[in-house]
Amino acid sequence: MVTYFESSLNQISVHKVGNKMQDEYFTLSDHPLRINDELLQNLLMQYFLKPFEKVNEVFRLIHSTDDLELNEIFHFVKQLFGDSSKFHDISQQITRHLFDVSSHPKIKGGEVYITLFDNVQIEGEVLQAIGVFKSETKETYLKVYPDGDGFSVAYEQEAINIQKLDKGCLIFNTEEEQGYKVVVIDQTNKSAGDAAVYWKDDFLKLKVRNDQFNQTTNYLNLYKGFIEEKIDEEFEISKPDKIDLLNRSMKYFKEKDTFDFEEFSEEVIGNEVAASSFKEMIQTYESEFDVEIGDTFEISQQAVKKQNSNYKSVLKLDKNFSVYIHGDRKLLENDFDEEKGMSYYKLYYKEEK
């Protein structure tokens, strides 16, 4: 999604922000960071930009009133894209804003890096981008070095692993009226309740862009939820039949270029009542999250590949067996043995591999 082989780090300012709920404060530097070491600059580029190479979801900056100017980050980056001479001053304002929303007791303090990049590529466009990054996790590193006729070992505490970016976002100078193109990384606080959403929701205020990647992802997630949780309310359906329905849906998305609900209902679901129930589930989702998925859209194979690992085709039988069902459901039969008082499956196959 994001490539940076032609990119350059134009400006960078570093500040530090704590957690106001823990009586911590923020520290603002007086001037931008000056980097004369080419190797250090390359390491920073790797630290900041490499994690975005595998990010596919694109977001927009939003505000609940629909007035983008009320989104603090939008307001700041719009000024920056218009006049980069204000860079350091605006980097301080962004840091103050981050401190203001760091109000959950589980949010960790850390260094904040505000950057201005040139020539970062996203979706085929080479653009200027503003980056906001935060390092929260510190590690201890050992350093072995020659010492006379042997070696000595030293260590450095509270160091940053450049292979692990905790939090970051890139805001690209394009589609300003829609809230810019934004990509996000958040590796920490994933299970920390309210603390897990402050980066995307409170600090940046983001909404996923409704493109083919997200339409494909939403449909596959909704269908999986429908088969695993909803369909039992209206039908008695066995676990192998559920797996078969999931396998057929994944096959459809892998083989088709365009999704069509009527076609999907006929070829995959195969039941009008179930298709109608699934349609209602989609409409509820669209209404609740204020997003339109649509009955037809171009299928994103990137999204299909990403979701494929979530579609489990495993039938678990007690703690003794796990049966992987990949093909014809008709080659699997289920029955009950009265003498043993146990259920059993019969599998048909032509050859053993």
Salt bridges, closest charged atoms under 4 A:
GLU53 OE1 - LYS50 NZ 3.37
GLU69 OE1 - HIS75 ND1 3.89
GLU69 OE2 - LYS78 NZ 2.72
GLU72 OE1 - HIS97 NE2 3.96
GLU72 OE1 - LYS205 NZ 3.03
ASP100 OD1 - LYS20 NZ 3.84
GLU111 OE2 - LYS16 NZ 3.94
GLU111 OE1 - LYS138 NZ 2.90
GLU123 OE1 - LYS181 NZ 2.71
GLU123 OE2 - ARG209 NH2 2.48
GLU125 OE1 - LYS181 NZ 3.25
GLU136 OE2 - LYS134 NZ 2.98
GLU136 OE1 - LYS167 NZ 3.27
GLU139 OE2 - LYS164 NZ 3.34
GLU175 OE1 - ARG60 NH1 2.42
GLU175 OE2 - LYS181 NZ 3.89
GLU176 OE2 - LYS78 NZ 3.67
ASP186 OD1 - LYS167 NZ 3.26
ASP211 OD2 - ARG209 NH2 2.62
GLU228 OE1 - LYS224 NZ 3.35
ASP232 OD2 - LYS242 NZ 2.53
GLU233 OE1 - LYS230 NZ 3.26
ASP241 OD1 - ARG329 NE 2.77
ASP244 OD2 - ARG248 NH1 3.06
GLU255 OE2 - LYS251 NZ 3.06
GLU263 OE2 - LYS256 NZ 3.56
GLU267 OE1 - LYS256 NZ 3.78
ASP290 OD2 - LYS207 NZ 3.65
ASP295 OD1 - LYS279 NZ 2.23
